[in-house]
Structure formats: C-alpha cells, structure tokens
Amino acid sequence: MELLQAVILGVVQGLTEFIPVSSSAHLAVLPYIMKIQNVFLSGLSFDTALHGGTLLALLIYYHKEIAKLTLAFLSGITTPELRKTNDFKLALYLIIGTVPAFLIGYYFKDYIEAKLRGPVSIAVLLMGFGLILLLADKIGKKKKDIAKMSLVDSIIIGCAQALALMPGVSRSGITMTTSLFLGYDREASANYSFLLSIPAVAGAFAVKVPNILKTGSSVDLLLTGVGFIAAAISGYAGIVILLKVVKKYSFLPFVIYRLMIGAGLIILVVGMGAK
C-alpha cells in the first residue's frame, strides 16, 4: 500500500507541477483523502525527492535551451557586445524573474503555509485563479513570442510567480496567466513559465537538502526512489501534455478541472462539517 501511495504522490506531483492546477493544493489535500499513515510520505525528505524528480523532468525536456541560454549568459558576461543577443537577455530575465518569489518566500512562506493551507482557502484560490486564467486566455492578444520578452515583463511575471506560494494558485498557472495578459501567445507563455520554474524548483530542492542533512531525517530509499521516478516521468509527460493542449486548443480544460476540484473540496468540507 505504501509503495502505491508513493507512486500516486509522485505522479500527482509531476503532473500538477506543470499543468496549471496547483501541485501544492493537490499535495496538501491528497494525504487526507488517501488516509496516508506513513509519516515519511508526508515528510520533508519525500517532498524533496518529488521536487528532485520534477526538476529532472525540466532539465531533460529543456536541456538544449538550458545549454544555449547558459552559454549565451556566460559569453555575455565576458563579451559586452554579446549582451545584446536575445538569448543573453532571456537568460538574464529568467534570473531576475526568480528574485521576487525568492524574497517573498524567504520572508513570508511560514506565514502563508500557516494561514492559507486550509481546504476552503485552497478551493477558493483554485477556482478564483482558474477563472482569471480563463479571462487572460480570452482577452490576451497572443501576439508576442518568447524572443520579445522584456525586462519589465520579466519583473511583472516574476512578481506574479510569488503568488504561487499560496496553495491553489499554481506557479505555472499564474505565470502563464500573467504572460497572456501581457500579450504573449499560449506556447510562449507555457515555455517561459517552464523555463522560469527551473531556478524556482532547483532552489526549493537546494534549500531542502541541507535541512534534511541537518536534522538527520531517516530516508526510506525504496519509497524515495519510487516517488522520484514517478515524479520525473509524470513531470515530463505533464510538460508534453500542456504544450500540446494549448498549441491546439486553449487553457479551458484546465480551468474546468480547477473549478471541479475547488467545488468538490467545498462540498467535502461542508459534508464533513454536517456530520
């Protein structure tokens, strides 16, 4: 049973990390629904393994872009004329866009987790930001591609990403929503969101590993490995699925899902309160 739970948690983390439906919302509620008894599966070590799996998915899918942007950035540091290239600017904007979420997370993460992890809050945020995503998809001009990213736009999107610290918002969802409002097309919004999530996910992973080593938390290698692999495979699938859906259709399927899950959570809470 615990092995199956590890797989389910890994799959859910991987898919929802990149599909705009909020991974934190799902992982905050899922242990209660699944009635998980194993403390390790709800602990920091396993959560870190899942984030490591999603990071691996990003690195594999975007390895060519990462190599190109890294080379352009390093070349631009040493060669001033190369700082005018789109690749150098994009790499710089991704770094800048990471700063707001890092600062807000550093100072307010504990407060947000204490105040906004309740099922009703999560449900409201799921539905509310789902409707905002739908609005952005409807009224956004969808004329800009990722090469037209500007410094101002990168800062705005980076600030918006900080809202994803609230379970139910979704990091990918809020960054795509903001990109759409700024006039970027769906594919550009998705790709920029995923590239922007690389330093965010890597940072979360890097912060948690020392904490695990410091506390000396015990690690179940089998459950860790299973969760990591499940998150990596489903994360890669999540990237592919979202890019295909938004390229051919729209964000509507994800908005409908958010509304259904949010409404289901409220019904569940009301039902439990009536008992």
N, C-alpha and C positions, 0 to 999 in steps of 0.2 A: 504493500500500500504506500509506504513512504517513498519508494522508488518511483511509483506512478505519480505521486504528488510532486516530486522534484521535476519530473518531465513536464507536467502540466504547468507548473510555475515558470519553468524555463521557456516553454512555448509561448505562454501569455506575455511574459516579459519581452521576448524577442519581437513578437508581432506588434504589440501595443507601444513599444518604444518608438516605432517609426510610422505606424498608422496613426492618424491624428485622433486617438480616442483615449489618451492618457494611461500610460503604464502604471503610474503611481496610484491612480484611482483603482485600477484592477487589483494591484498587489496589496492595497490597503484593505480591500473588502474580501478578496478571494480566500484568505486563510480562515475567515469566519464561515463562509459558505461551505468550504471543503472540510471544515472542522479539523484542521491540522493540529495534531497534538505534539509533534516533534518540534522542540524548541529551536533546533538547529535550522530548520527550514524557514523560520521566521526571524532568524538572527542576521547579524552583520556579515558574517563570513559567507553565507549562502547568497545574500543580496549582492555582495561584491563579486562573487563568481558569475552571477547573472549579468551584471553590468560588464564584466570582462567578456562574456560571450557576445553581447550586442556590440561592444567595441570591436571585437574581431570581425564581426559581420561588416561593419562600416569600413574597416581597413582593407578587407578583401574586395568589397564591391568598388570602392573608390581608390584603389591602390595607384592607378595611373594618374588620376587627378591629384592625389596627395603628393606623389613623386614630382609631378610637374610644378605644383604650387610651391613645394618646399625648395626645389632648385631655383625657381624664379625669385623667391624671397631671399634666399642666401646670396644669390647673384646680385640682387638689387642692393643688398647691404654694402657690398664691396664695390659695386659699379653704379654710380649715381644715374647714368643715362638709362640703365635698365629698370629704374624705378617708375618709368612711365608706361611700362607694359601692363596690359590688363591682368596678367597672371600675378605680377607682384602686388598690384593694387588689391586684387581679390584676396590674396593670402593675408595682406595687412588688414583688410576689412574683417576677415574672419577672426583674427586675433583681437581686434578692437571690439567686435561684436560679442566676444566672450566675457569681457570685463564687467558689464553691468550685472549679469547673472551671478558672477563670482562674488562681487561685492555684496549684493543683496543677500545671496545665500549665506555668506560668511557671517553677516550681522543679524539676519532675521530668520534663518532656517529653523531654529529650535522653536521660535515663537509661532511660525506658520504651522509647523507639524503639531504643535500643542493645541492650536485653536481651530485648524481647518481640516482635520483628518476625520471628522465625523461623517457618517454616511449621507446625512441631509446636505451638508456643505458640498460634499463631493458630487452629489446628484445635481444640485443647482448649478455648480460650475460646469459639469459635463453638458447639461442642456443649454445653459446660457452661452457658453463659448462655442458650442456647436452651432447655434443659431447665428452667432457673429461670423463664424466661418462661412456659413451659407450666404450671408449677406455680402461678405467680401468676394465670394465666388461669383455672385450675381452682378455686382456693380463694378468690380475691378476691371480696368481697361485691358489688362493682359497683353500689353504691347512690348514690355521690356524683357530682354533675356538677361542671363546672369552676367554677361560681359558688361552690361550697363550699370552694374551695382556702383553706387556712390558712397562716399564717406558718411553723409547724412543718413542715407537709407540704412547703412550697416549699423549705425548707432541706434536708430529707431527700432530696427528688428532685434538688436541685442538687448535693448531695454524691455521689449515685449517678451523676449525669451525668459526674462527673470520672473514673469508672472507664472511660469510653469512650475515654480516651486510649490504652488498651491495644487494639491491633488485634485484632478478633474479638469485642469486647464489643458494639459498636453503640450510638451515642448515643441514637437513637430507641428501640432495644430496651431499654436499661437504664432509661431514664426511664419508658417505658410499663410495664415490669415493676414498678418501684417504685410507680408510681401505682396499679396493680392491687392490689398488696399492701396499699396504704393505703385501699382500698375504693372507688376511682373506677371508673366504668364504662369500657368499652373506648373509646368515642368520646371521652369526656372525657380519657382517658389519652393518646390519639393527638393530639388537638388541643392539649393543654397541652405535650406533647412537641415538637410542631412550632413552637409559639409560643416555647418556651424555646430552641429551636435557632436562632432568628433572631439574637439577640445573639451566640451562640457562633459561628455561621458568619460573621456580619459581622465579629466580632473577629478570626477567623482570616484573613479576607480583608484587613482593615485592617493587620494585622501584616505580612503577606507583601508587600504592595505596596511599602512603603518599603524592604524588604530587596532587592527586585528593582531598585529605582531606585539603591540604594546600591552594589550590586555591578555595575550596568551590564550586566546579563544581556541577551543578544540575544533578540529576540522574533520568532518566525515568525508573522506576522499571520494567514495563512491557517489554519494549524493551531490557533492560539489562537481564532480566530473560530468555526471549526467545532466545536471542543471546548466552547466556551462555549454555543453554541446547542443542541448536543446535550444538554448537562447541564441547561440550563434547561427544555427540552421534556420530557425524560425525568423530571426532578425534579418537574415539575408533575403528570405522569402518575403518578409514584410516590405522591404525596400522595393523589390521587384514588383510586388502586387500593387503598391501605391502608385509607382511611376506608370505602370500600365493602365491603371484605372483612370488616373487624372489626365493621361495623354489622350485617351479615347472618349472619356465620359466627363465626370465632374467630381466634386467632393460630396455630392448629395448622399451616396451610400453610407459614408462615414458619419455624416450629420444625423441621418435616420438612426443609425446604430447608437450614437450618443444619446439621442432622445429616448430611445427604447430602454437603454441601460439606466439612464437617470430616472425615468419614470418607474422602472422596476425596483430600483433602490428605495424610492419614496414609498412605494406600495409595501415593500418588505418591512421598512421601519414602522409604518403605520400599523401593519398587521401584527408585528411583534409587540407594539405598544398596546394593542387592543386585547392581547391575551392576558 
